[in-house]
């Protein structure tokens, strides 16, 4: 288990001008990397050509603020809950009307040509009440990107219900959970760490050893969950057994 808070994360160059925080690092070796970037109101910025490195796909999720996003010449309004996904070589830029906070994921494996060619621009509201709004066991999981989408990793907006304790272990995927709201703690064999979204701003739990753990939620939580390789999108947990639930 690797734990990294927003405040403890190092700086990284993802955009041409804004400085990003490297929350899940390439050196964590979990098949993806995650960055958190704030764009000032009025700023126009573009993802650099080499930002994805060895990864063939990119995705960007708007946590807060409003503006415009353009991917390979296609422009859409961006607001909290907007998702953009594309090949690593696609040009992605943002124009912030108000201060925007963007989470960027690079992931996948193999050649870029194997990644879905046409970019996606979606909003989390499109998933609510559909087959991709899944009760995962102690909350809802909006399956924003899954295996069938063709980007080589899965990205979910995961909601944790208050006062719940979920024993989990992902045996077939590397998972990173980036908590942006809520409180609680993760507990695993050799330690524990609070879900801190106030003083530390956000907390990432990176299961680099497929760690068995307990997800203990005190106040309602929201995290971004990344899976490498990607999940199918219909999976849910069963807590009736003696072992931590897995998929």
Legacy VTK file of the C-alpha trace (Angstrom):
# vtk DataFile Version 3.0
C-alpha trace
ASCII
DATASET POLYDATA
POINTS 247 float
0.000 0.000 0.000
1.243 3.439 -0.941
-0.455 6.492 0.580
0.135 9.936 -0.885
-1.702 13.137 -0.046
-2.122 16.083 -2.380
0.064 18.237 -0.150
2.845 15.633 -0.051
2.814 14.961 -3.805
5.616 16.359 -5.931
5.233 18.778 -8.819
5.046 17.461 -12.373
4.767 19.030 -15.862
1.469 17.930 -17.423
0.253 21.246 -18.844
2.374 23.833 -20.635
1.960 26.474 -17.944
0.144 25.200 -14.841
2.022 23.048 -12.337
0.434 19.684 -11.506
0.788 17.433 -8.474
1.838 13.835 -9.188
-0.518 11.918 -6.919
-0.038 8.430 -8.401
3.468 8.216 -9.821
4.770 6.157 -12.716
7.304 4.683 -10.303
4.427 3.226 -8.259
4.179 0.662 -11.087
0.414 0.182 -11.074
-0.220 0.690 -14.803
-1.436 4.289 -14.540
-0.497 7.715 -13.210
-2.721 10.431 -11.712
-2.195 14.194 -11.566
-4.140 17.023 -9.918
-3.987 20.467 -11.552
-5.563 23.837 -10.763
-6.091 26.268 -13.654
-6.555 29.908 -12.678
-9.670 31.767 -13.824
-9.087 33.044 -17.344
-6.196 30.653 -18.005
-5.829 28.785 -21.288
-3.613 25.720 -21.109
-2.791 22.606 -23.112
-1.546 19.158 -22.132
2.051 18.808 -23.315
2.823 16.387 -26.123
5.069 14.155 -24.029
3.094 14.277 -20.770
1.714 10.742 -21.154
5.171 9.227 -21.471
4.934 5.483 -22.047
1.149 5.385 -21.581
-1.013 5.285 -24.748
-4.184 6.920 -23.334
-5.225 9.982 -21.347
-8.333 11.061 -19.422
-9.233 14.318 -17.672
-11.988 14.730 -15.068
-13.212 18.140 -13.901
-13.566 18.288 -10.128
-14.578 21.942 -9.879
-14.937 25.123 -11.903
-16.283 25.831 -15.379
-14.839 26.523 -18.789
-14.288 24.944 -22.190
-12.400 21.803 -23.136
-11.130 21.107 -26.647
-9.860 17.739 -27.831
-8.518 17.445 -31.383
-10.579 20.466 -32.450
-13.867 19.436 -30.810
-14.962 21.892 -28.103
-17.489 21.350 -25.297
-18.395 23.108 -22.078
-16.664 21.685 -19.012
-18.129 21.693 -15.511
-17.787 19.512 -12.407
-18.265 15.933 -13.598
-17.061 16.413 -17.183
-14.798 13.635 -18.496
-12.529 13.710 -21.543
-10.721 10.574 -22.762
-8.482 10.223 -25.804
-5.347 8.698 -27.213
-2.161 10.052 -25.670
-1.300 11.929 -28.856
-4.576 13.871 -28.991
-4.330 17.596 -28.274
-6.344 18.478 -25.166
-6.717 22.060 -23.949
-8.803 23.913 -21.367
-10.019 27.496 -21.146
-11.007 28.230 -17.550
-13.859 30.684 -16.971
-13.574 30.204 -13.207
-10.785 28.434 -11.361
-10.809 24.801 -12.497
-9.461 21.713 -10.787
-8.639 18.892 -13.200
-7.609 15.310 -12.429
-5.583 13.746 -15.234
-4.992 10.020 -15.687
-2.494 8.453 -18.072
-2.755 4.698 -18.516
-3.129 1.683 -20.752
-0.449 -0.459 -22.310
0.771 -1.330 -25.775
0.802 0.850 -28.893
-1.307 3.986 -29.117
-2.906 2.605 -32.283
-4.609 -0.049 -30.130
-6.464 2.648 -28.174
-9.904 3.801 -29.301
-9.417 6.380 -32.051
-12.332 8.745 -31.417
-12.157 10.845 -28.234
-14.952 10.797 -25.659
-16.453 13.778 -23.858
-19.000 12.743 -21.237
-20.578 14.013 -18.036
-21.169 11.975 -14.901
-24.867 12.955 -14.977
-25.245 10.800 -18.111
-24.485 7.698 -16.019
-26.805 8.246 -13.068
-29.626 5.708 -13.074
-28.124 3.640 -15.908
-26.496 0.201 -15.967
-23.174 1.931 -15.362
-24.356 3.457 -12.076
-23.598 0.404 -9.945
-24.220 -0.183 -6.253
-20.778 -1.543 -5.442
-21.657 -2.747 -1.949
-21.586 0.348 0.267
-22.298 3.151 -2.177
-22.632 3.966 -5.863
-19.919 3.661 -8.515
-20.321 5.616 -11.734
-18.322 3.594 -14.268
-17.071 6.438 -16.462
-14.538 4.361 -18.399
-14.589 0.561 -18.565
-12.912 -2.133 -20.643
-15.351 -1.819 -23.555
-14.519 1.883 -23.969
-11.090 0.892 -25.248
-8.686 3.128 -23.306
-6.809 0.423 -21.438
-7.843 1.433 -17.910
-11.061 2.003 -15.977
-12.061 5.229 -14.248
-14.949 5.457 -11.787
-16.462 8.105 -9.571
-16.998 6.110 -6.388
-19.298 7.226 -3.584
-18.864 5.771 -0.105
-21.818 5.691 2.268
-21.325 7.125 5.758
-20.607 4.814 8.693
-19.592 1.826 6.579
-16.681 -0.614 6.808
-15.844 -2.517 3.610
-13.250 -5.356 3.549
-11.736 -5.313 0.049
-8.939 -6.815 -2.017
-8.483 -6.390 -5.765
-6.642 -9.542 -6.790
-6.879 -9.063 -10.562
-6.346 -5.311 -10.901
-4.111 -2.591 -9.546
-6.379 0.053 -8.040
-5.740 3.637 -6.961
-8.388 5.552 -4.998
-8.078 9.341 -4.861
-10.367 10.798 -2.198
-11.463 14.364 -2.864
-14.211 14.599 -0.229
-15.307 12.805 2.908
-13.524 11.319 5.893
-12.587 7.921 7.281
-9.547 5.686 7.070
-7.950 2.775 5.253
-6.698 -0.107 7.371
-4.402 -2.853 6.077
-2.152 -5.538 7.544
0.814 -3.293 8.311
-0.816 0.067 8.971
-3.616 2.582 8.592
-4.049 6.124 7.305
-6.892 8.653 7.478
-8.903 9.767 4.476
-7.903 13.430 4.710
-9.646 15.774 2.280
-9.355 18.900 4.415
-5.869 19.637 5.769
-4.161 17.525 3.099
-6.799 18.513 0.480
-7.006 14.956 -0.921
-5.620 11.479 -0.210
-4.651 8.665 -2.593
-4.477 5.009 -1.589
-2.495 2.983 -4.118
-2.838 -0.795 -3.875
0.484 -1.606 -5.529
0.619 -5.060 -3.925
-3.045 -5.942 -4.409
-3.320 -5.191 -0.700
-6.204 -6.517 1.358
-7.671 -3.537 3.185
-10.693 -2.090 4.951
-12.289 1.033 3.541
-13.791 2.712 6.608
-15.984 5.707 5.763
-17.117 8.117 8.471
-18.635 10.971 6.433
-19.988 10.449 2.879
-16.996 10.233 0.547
-16.190 10.696 -3.128
-13.112 9.266 -4.762
-11.815 8.638 -8.249
-10.998 4.949 -8.678
-8.593 3.826 -11.406
-8.200 0.153 -12.351
-5.408 -1.369 -14.436
-6.252 -3.522 -16.299
-9.797 -2.146 -16.675
-12.851 -3.698 -15.055
-15.799 -4.796 -17.191
-18.113 -2.294 -15.484
-20.821 -4.457 -13.897
-18.810 -5.766 -10.942
-20.087 -5.398 -7.378
-18.853 -6.584 -4.005
-20.260 -9.363 -1.824
-19.443 -9.013 1.853
-21.099 -12.262 2.952
-17.878 -14.318 2.887
-15.012 -14.559 5.361
-12.404 -13.162 2.956
-12.192 -9.566 1.669
-14.437 -9.059 -1.359
-12.656 -8.961 -4.715
-13.238 -8.508 -8.417
LINES 1 248
247 0 1 2 3 4 5 6 7 8 9 10 11 12 13 14 15 16 17 18 19 20 21 22 23 24 25 26 27 28 29 30 31 32 33 34 35 36 37 38 39 40 41 42 43 44 45 46 47 48 49 50 51 52 53 54 55 56 57 58 59 60 61 62 63 64 65 66 67 68 69 70 71 72 73 74 75 76 77 78 79 80 81 82 83 84 85 86 87 88 89 90 91 92 93 94 95 96 97 98 99 100 101 102 103 104 105 106 107 108 109 110 111 112 113 114 115 116 117 118 119 120 121 122 123 124 125 126 127 128 129 130 131 132 133 134 135 136 137 138 139 140 141 142 143 144 145 146 147 148 149 150 151 152 153 154 155 156 157 158 159 160 161 162 163 164 165 166 167 168 169 170 171 172 173 174 175 176 177 178 179 180 181 182 183 184 185 186 187 188 189 190 191 192 193 194 195 196 197 198 199 200 201 202 203 204 205 206 207 208 209 210 211 212 213 214 215 216 217 218 219 220 221 222 223 224 225 226 227 228 229 230 231 232 233 234 235 236 237 238 239 240 241 242 243 244 245 246
